[in-house]
């Protein structure tokens, strides 16, 4: 999709999801576009499931592209003409573009989480047991990334809806991954939140006091202008924790490379993310 801006034709890229008003993707991608001198703009579009797939194709075939976020990463698969191995393995897509009239989908969340994980587990000795909360598109990327980590001995998957978690366990079919009927009483080395709990700055996906022992590390894929509730809990017990900004940055850099065939200008996205003073460009449509 292309649009006119100050007499110039600009390619439109977008993050598609609901909610998206909190997203920092427009901030970091627009910073990279400016640094590279690209005629492109990145916006956030709040869309429902019935409009997400058609909008994805319209953007891609119009010369742009973008990202998919909660809750559409799984539902957009039928709208892709080609899928990378990461999409096939996870059953989820978070990045899209078109080449020669063919709409492609990738899952750069996998690469993003791998980079986050490397920093998180520094100083820990394996084998590590991970408690993963959630069974959506983000959880799928986390699982694929963790199944490739030799230091991870066990992944316990818990979700409020047990059937979704069981379906994900069956999808991957790996002995390292199992369904946690109940998180209470578990003692994970690393706790990973892949749910949207915490976006409101208040809630958590679990009551951490119900764990048998505190985790040694916490990874919350949610982020906001302030530390998330889960990260605040970790700080209160002196446990190292990271929110979703690192993964956001890593997957964004990978997405840019898919769209343009080269990495973004060095440091452009990171500086924009650190500054955070820029307000995301958001388009809300009914």
C-alpha atoms as one frame of an Amber mdcrd trajectory, in Angstrom:
protein
   0.000   0.000   0.000   1.334   3.403  -0.954   0.203   6.868   0.042   1.111
  10.457  -0.799   3.082  12.456   1.749   4.284  15.958   0.871   4.239  15.137
  -2.818   6.172  11.897  -2.430   4.962   8.321  -2.791   5.495   6.446   0.455
   5.219   2.714   1.141   3.053   1.909   4.143   4.059  -0.642   6.747   1.907
  -1.447   9.774   1.529  -3.511  12.903  -1.886  -5.192  12.842  -3.582  -6.302
  16.040  -5.894  -5.475  18.901  -4.793  -3.701  21.048  -2.025  -1.732  19.325
  -2.144   1.722  20.922   0.708   0.734  23.271   2.961  -0.500  20.472   6.416
   1.022  20.091   6.877  -0.597  16.666   6.016   2.642  14.810   8.601   4.518
  16.872  11.484   2.192  16.113  10.640   1.419  12.484  10.060   5.035  11.522
  13.409   5.896  13.117  15.075   3.256  10.943  13.256   4.475   7.821  14.436
   8.037   8.454  18.008   6.951   9.129  18.061   4.953   5.897  16.355   7.684
   3.888  13.513   5.381   2.894  10.229   6.662   1.512   8.151   4.637   3.934
   5.959   5.113   6.967   5.049   2.654   9.706   1.714   2.908  11.540  -0.311
   0.927  14.063  -3.708  -0.303  12.964  -6.264  -1.783  15.303  -8.120  -4.471
  13.341 -10.433  -7.352  14.106  -9.926 -10.917  12.864 -12.164 -10.476   9.830
 -10.115  -7.542   8.483  -6.583  -8.508   9.477  -5.865 -10.988   6.675  -7.225
  -8.826   3.829  -5.378  -5.782   5.182  -2.157  -7.802   5.390  -2.415  -8.690
   1.705  -3.343  -5.144   0.713  -0.317  -3.705   2.490   2.091  -6.306   1.130
   0.883  -6.231  -2.471   0.820  -2.435  -2.342   4.582  -2.323  -1.844   4.668
  -2.269   1.947   4.515  -4.902   4.635   4.460  -5.093   8.380   3.941  -7.127
  11.489   1.111  -9.036  13.131   0.531  -8.992  16.868  -2.028 -10.261  19.399
  -4.413 -11.921  18.694  -3.969 -12.512  14.952  -0.630 -14.305  14.537  -2.290
 -17.655  13.914  -5.396 -16.535  12.039  -3.506 -14.785   9.210  -1.832 -17.963
   7.934  -4.449 -18.648   5.198  -3.687 -15.224   3.711  -0.027 -16.054   3.030
   1.168 -17.429  -0.306   4.500 -18.600   1.083   5.616 -19.456   4.620   9.123
 -19.682   6.030  10.184 -22.679   8.083   9.623 -20.713  11.288   5.975 -20.077
  10.367   5.433 -23.720   9.478   7.066 -24.920  12.695   5.212 -22.517  14.992
   1.908 -22.159  13.193   2.163 -18.391  13.683   3.257 -15.380  11.603   4.392
 -11.979  12.838   6.102 -10.519   9.743   4.828 -10.138   6.176   5.856  -8.652
   2.838   5.508  -9.394  -0.866   8.002 -10.227  -3.585   7.068 -10.565  -7.260
   3.389 -10.567  -6.341   3.794 -13.352  -3.780   2.887 -12.635  -0.154   5.424
 -14.047   2.302   5.146 -14.616   6.043   7.877 -15.204   8.613   8.094 -15.486
  12.391  10.915 -13.219  13.521   9.698 -13.575  17.123  11.723 -16.790  17.209
  14.941 -14.950  16.422  13.916 -12.157  18.785  13.395 -14.482  21.722  16.648
 -16.354  21.087  18.578 -13.099  21.421  16.651 -12.216  24.578  17.222 -15.661
  26.076  20.975 -15.504  25.542  21.198 -12.387  27.679  18.780 -13.619  30.332
  20.479 -16.914  31.144  23.988 -15.529  31.384  25.416 -16.830  34.665  22.950
 -19.701  34.992  24.059 -23.292  34.739  21.850 -25.915  33.108  19.880 -27.982
  32.870  17.138 -25.371  33.190  13.424 -25.842  33.758  11.194 -23.192  32.180
   7.608 -22.359  33.112   5.966 -20.756  30.077   2.659 -18.940  30.501   0.367
 -18.675  27.481  -0.510 -20.649  24.375  -0.837 -17.985  21.682   1.425 -16.867
  18.864   4.148 -15.514  21.138   4.273 -18.757  23.123   4.709 -20.715  19.901
   7.804 -18.675  19.022   9.211 -19.105  22.526   8.766 -22.863  22.394  10.526
 -23.213  19.038  13.401 -21.076  20.282  13.741 -22.990  23.557  13.592 -26.420
  21.920  16.808 -25.459  20.158  18.583 -24.500  23.382  20.797 -27.325  24.743
  20.688 -25.894  28.287  16.906 -26.266  28.552  15.867 -29.632  29.960  12.145
 -29.091  30.384   9.453 -26.637  29.290   6.258 -26.602  31.331   3.417 -24.936
  29.438   0.518 -23.462  31.388  -2.505 -21.651  30.010  -5.834 -20.683  31.530
  -7.527 -22.723  28.813  -5.953 -26.137  29.171  -7.100 -27.377  25.757  -5.096
 -24.661  23.973  -1.978 -25.653  25.883  -2.543 -29.344  25.157  -3.021 -28.533
  21.481   0.301 -26.720  21.434   2.067 -29.648  23.098   0.634 -31.954  20.449
   1.645 -29.529  17.683   5.325 -29.629  18.629   5.416 -33.267  19.762   8.671
 -32.917  21.690   9.445 -34.757  24.936  11.020 -31.618  26.412   7.645 -29.861
  26.278   4.761 -30.860  28.550   1.484 -29.437  29.757   1.391 -28.087  33.309
  -2.079 -28.836  34.622  -1.348 -26.415  37.457   1.474 -23.929  37.887   1.069
 -23.883  41.652   3.789 -25.854  43.383   6.223 -25.724  40.452   9.762 -24.432
  40.915  10.986 -23.121  37.531  14.471 -21.780  36.978  13.090 -19.305  34.430
   9.557 -17.898  34.294   8.406 -16.628  30.879   5.161 -14.720  30.409   3.887
 -14.966  26.838   0.350 -13.798  27.654  -0.982 -10.258  27.323  -1.454 -10.006
  31.095   0.235  -6.850  32.359  -0.602  -4.630  29.400  -2.933  -2.771  31.737
  -0.061  -2.201  34.161  -1.910  -4.076  36.881  -2.588  -7.758  36.242  -0.371
 -10.833  36.113  -1.026 -14.187  34.473  -0.285 -16.018  37.703   0.136 -15.521
  41.418   3.909 -15.932  41.826   3.507 -16.517  45.547   1.933 -19.872  44.672
   5.174 -21.177  43.139   7.113 -23.668  45.233  10.199 -21.453  44.927  10.939
 -18.103  43.250  12.377 -18.303  39.727  16.010 -17.408  39.144  15.141 -15.283
  36.102  11.960 -13.654  34.763  11.133 -12.823  31.146   7.956 -10.834  30.506
   7.156 -10.387  26.824   4.800  -7.542  27.738   6.217  -4.014  27.927   4.980
  -0.539  28.746   6.181   2.916  29.732   6.725   1.597  33.260   7.979  -1.768
  34.548   5.336  -4.458  34.146   3.690  -5.988  37.237   5.698  -9.181  36.761
   8.970  -7.261  36.476   8.062  -5.279  39.580   7.498  -8.555  41.420  10.920
  -9.783  40.298  12.584  -6.563  41.423  10.939  -6.944  44.821  12.637 -10.290
  45.371  15.932  -9.255  43.724  15.511 -11.580  40.732  16.902 -10.376  37.369
  14.076  -9.677  34.920  13.545  -8.259  31.444  10.392  -7.050  29.728   9.484
  -7.393  26.062  11.475  -4.461  24.709  14.556  -6.506  23.925  12.550  -9.049
  21.983  10.639  -6.228  20.268  13.904  -4.692  19.090  15.440  -7.966  17.926
  12.402  -9.114  15.976  11.993  -5.621  14.471  15.556  -5.610  13.178  14.965
  -9.050  11.684  11.676  -7.890  10.115  13.390  -4.908   8.484  15.965  -7.255
   6.973  13.209  -9.416   5.483  11.499  -6.410   3.900  14.569  -4.728   2.428
  17.204  -7.455   2.161  19.607  -5.613   4.446  19.799  -4.758   8.165  18.524
  -1.416   9.463  21.042   1.388  10.078  23.113   0.368  13.088  21.681   1.604
  16.368  18.755   3.540  14.855  16.047   1.348  16.350  17.808   0.932  19.682
  18.236   4.670  20.147  14.568   5.308  19.345  13.484   2.604  21.778  15.679
   4.024  24.511  14.420   7.546  23.963  10.736   6.669  23.842   9.812  10.298
  23.637   8.202   9.916  20.262   4.481   9.150  20.154   3.577   6.146  17.953
   1.624   6.914  14.818  -1.702   5.148  15.325  -4.546   4.726  12.900  -7.768
   3.509  14.525 -10.438   2.225  12.226 -13.747   0.614  13.199
